């Protein structure tokens, strides 16, 4: 039943999320001009405030304590472990995108790091010059021609879009690791990702703090940086026509 329930959940989540993206659409002219599409800004700002509160009182101090107490090599190892767990899912996405080369790299990296690299705690694949892989179902939807959709800030996750939010949900259900009979723990990929994010938050604390706590408008700052970076990753060249983050009063950022 578990094997059957997950695919059904994938289809349900995908259908629901894609139908939701169609509830708000951007005009072709605004899209071509690179305008930010944020029809849910009021709700997004409320979620942003919630996320900042969680970060300030929980995630930020925990992350700073984590990188202070845990030796740097171990922080790197845990991040490598999380990345390794994501590779089967990335291989699936590469196949769905029709990119056999990237799928092969993902499978090869997972095989090498899971064996020689002690379940991914080490990264010998990089030493063997096997290219890194970085893809997800949001990119798969982009390849399939699905539009970016409205900007959305997700609770506990942060900046996203309607398309990428769908990708996050589907990736959670489609990673083959979740179907393994001998999983050491349910949702191990999720736990590993939380630890990886703690390492990143602790390592880049000053930069993240400057965006969240020193910007004149941290919501607009985070939105602009996310959309610019994501569009660059996907090869979308349209510039975003809103305030440049470096023109904001970031008090040293």
C-alpha positions in Angstrom: 0.0 0.0 0.0 2.8 2.4 0.8 4.3 1.9 -2.7 1.0 2.7 -4.3 0.0 5.6 -2.1 3.0 7.7 -2.9 2.5 7.8 -6.7 -1.2 8.7 -6.1 -0.1 11.5 -3.7 2.3 12.8 -6.4 -0.5 13.0 -9.0 -2.9 14.6 -6.5 -0.3 17.2 -5.4 0.7 17.9 -9.0 -2.8 18.4 -10.2 -3.8 20.6 -7.3 -0.7 22.7 -7.5 -0.8 23.2 -11.3 -4.5 24.1 -11.1 -3.7 26.7 -8.5 -1.0 28.3 -10.7 -3.7 29.1 -13.2 -5.8 31.1 -10.7 -3.6 34.2 -11.1 -2.0 35.0 -14.4 0.4 37.7 -15.6 -0.2 39.6 -18.8 2.2 38.7 -21.7 3.3 42.4 -21.8 4.2 42.5 -18.1 5.9 39.2 -18.4 8.0 40.3 -21.4 8.9 43.5 -19.5 10.2 41.3 -16.6 7.8 42.8 -14.1 7.5 41.1 -10.8 4.2 39.1 -10.5 3.2 39.2 -6.9 -0.6 39.2 -6.6 -0.5 37.7 -3.1 1.9 40.2 -1.7 -0.2 40.8 1.4 -0.3 37.1 2.4 3.3 36.7 1.3 4.4 39.5 3.6 2.6 37.9 6.5 4.3 34.6 5.8 7.6 36.5 5.5 7.1 38.0 9.0 6.4 34.5 10.4 9.5 33.1 8.7 11.7 36.0 10.2 10.3 35.3 13.6 11.1 31.6 13.3 14.6 32.4 12.1 15.2 35.0 14.8 14.2 32.9 17.7 14.9 29.4 16.6 16.7 28.7 13.3 19.3 31.4 13.5 20.6 30.7 17.0 20.4 26.9 16.4 22.4 27.2 13.2 25.0 29.5 14.7 25.4 27.1 17.6 25.6 24.1 15.2 28.5 25.5 13.1 30.2 26.7 16.3 30.1 23.4 18.1 30.4 20.9 15.2 33.8 20.8 13.5 33.8 22.3 10.0 34.8 18.9 8.3 31.7 17.3 9.9 29.4 20.1 8.8 30.7 19.6 5.3 30.2 15.8 5.6 26.6 16.2 6.7 26.0 18.6 3.8 27.5 16.1 1.4 25.3 13.4 2.8 22.2 15.5 2.2 23.3 16.3 -1.4 23.9 12.6 -2.0 20.4 11.6 -0.9 19.0 14.1 -3.4 20.8 12.6 -6.4 18.3 9.8 -7.2 15.5 12.3 -7.4 17.7 14.6 -9.5 18.4 11.7 -11.9 14.6 11.2 -12.3 14.2 14.9 -13.1 17.0 14.9 -15.6 15.3 11.9 -17.3 12.0 13.8 -17.3 13.8 16.7 -18.9 15.3 14.4 -21.6 18.8 15.1 -20.4 20.4 11.6 -20.3 23.9 13.1 -19.7 22.9 14.8 -16.5 20.9 11.8 -15.4 24.0 9.7 -15.9 26.2 12.1 -13.9 23.6 12.0 -11.0 23.6 8.2 -11.0 27.3 7.9 -11.2 27.9 10.5 -8.4 25.4 8.7 -6.2 27.0 5.3 -6.8 30.5 6.5 -6.1 29.7 8.6 -3.1 27.4 5.9 -1.6 30.2 3.3 -1.8 33.6 4.8 -1.7 32.3 7.9 0.0 30.8 6.1 3.0 27.1 6.7 2.2 27.8 10.2 0.9 29.6 11.6 4.0 32.6 12.1 1.7 32.6 13.3 -1.9 35.1 11.3 -3.9 33.0 11.8 -7.0 34.2 15.4 -7.2 37.8 14.3 -6.9 37.1 11.9 -9.8 35.9 14.9 -11.8 32.3 13.7 -12.1 30.3 16.9 -12.7 28.0 18.1 -10.0 24.2 18.0 -10.6 21.7 20.6 -9.5 18.2 20.2 -10.8 14.7 19.7 -9.5 11.1 19.3 -10.6 10.6 23.1 -10.8 13.2 23.0 -13.6 11.4 20.0 -15.1 8.2 22.1 -15.3 10.2 24.9 -16.9 11.5 22.5 -19.5 8.0 21.3 -20.1 6.9 24.9 -20.8 5.1 25.7 -17.5 5.3 29.3 -16.7 6.9 30.7 -13.5 3.5 31.8 -12.1 3.0 34.1 -9.1 5.7 34.8 -6.5 5.0 32.9 -3.3 6.8 32.9 0.1 6.4 29.5 1.7 6.2 29.0 5.5 9.6 27.7 6.8 10.9 27.3 3.2 11.1 30.9 2.1 10.9 32.6 -1.4 9.5 30.5 -4.2 7.1 30.7 -7.2 3.9 28.8 -8.0 6.0 26.6 -10.3 8.8 26.0 -7.9 6.4 25.4 -5.0 4.9 22.6 -7.1 8.4 21.3 -7.7 9.2 21.2 -4.0 6.1 19.1 -3.2 6.6 16.7 -6.1 10.3 16.3 -5.3 9.4 15.2 -1.8 7.3 12.4 -3.1 9.3 11.2 -6.1 12.8 10.7 -4.8 13.4 6.9 -5.1 15.1 6.9 -1.7 11.7 7.2 -0.2 10.7 3.9 -1.7 13.7 1.9 -0.5 12.7 -1.1 1.7 15.6 -0.7 4.0 15.4 3.0 4.8 17.3 3.7 8.1 14.6 6.2 9.0 11.4 7.6 7.4 11.9 10.9 5.7 15.6 10.7 6.2 16.1 13.0 3.1 14.0 15.7 4.9 16.0 15.5 8.1 19.3 15.6 6.2 18.1 18.7 4.2 17.2 20.5 7.5 20.8 19.8 8.8 22.3 21.0 5.5 20.3 24.2 5.7 21.4 24.7 9.2 25.0 24.5 8.1 24.4 27.0 5.3 22.6 29.4 7.6 25.4 29.2 10.1 28.2 29.6 7.6 26.6 32.6 5.8 25.1 34.1 8.8 26.4 37.6 8.2 25.1 37.8 4.6 21.7 36.3 5.5 21.4 38.7 8.5 22.1 41.7 6.3 19.2 40.7 4.0 16.7 39.8 6.7 17.5 42.3 9.5 19.4 45.2 7.9 17.5 45.9 4.7 15.0 48.7 4.3 12.5 46.1 3.0 13.7 42.6 3.6 10.7 41.1 1.8 11.4 43.0 -1.4 15.1 42.3 -1.1 14.6 38.5 -0.7 12.0 38.4 -3.5 14.3 40.2 -6.0 17.4 38.1 -5.1 15.4 34.9 -5.4 13.8 35.7 -8.7 17.0 37.0 -10.2 19.0 33.9 -9.2 16.3 31.4 -10.2 15.8 33.0 -13.6 19.5 33.0 -14.2 19.7 29.3 -13.2 17.0 28.4 -15.7 18.5 30.5 -18.5 15.7 33.1 -18.5 17.2 36.5 -19.4 14.3 38.9 -18.7 15.4 41.5 -16.1 13.2 42.2 -13.1 11.9 45.8 -13.1 11.9 46.7 -9.5 14.2 48.4 -7.0 17.8 47.3 -7.2 18.8 45.7 -3.8 22.0 47.7 -3.7 19.9 50.9 -3.9 18.1 50.0 -0.7 19.4 51.1 2.7 21.0 47.8 3.7 23.3 49.4 6.3 26.5 47.7 5.0 25.2 44.8 2.9 
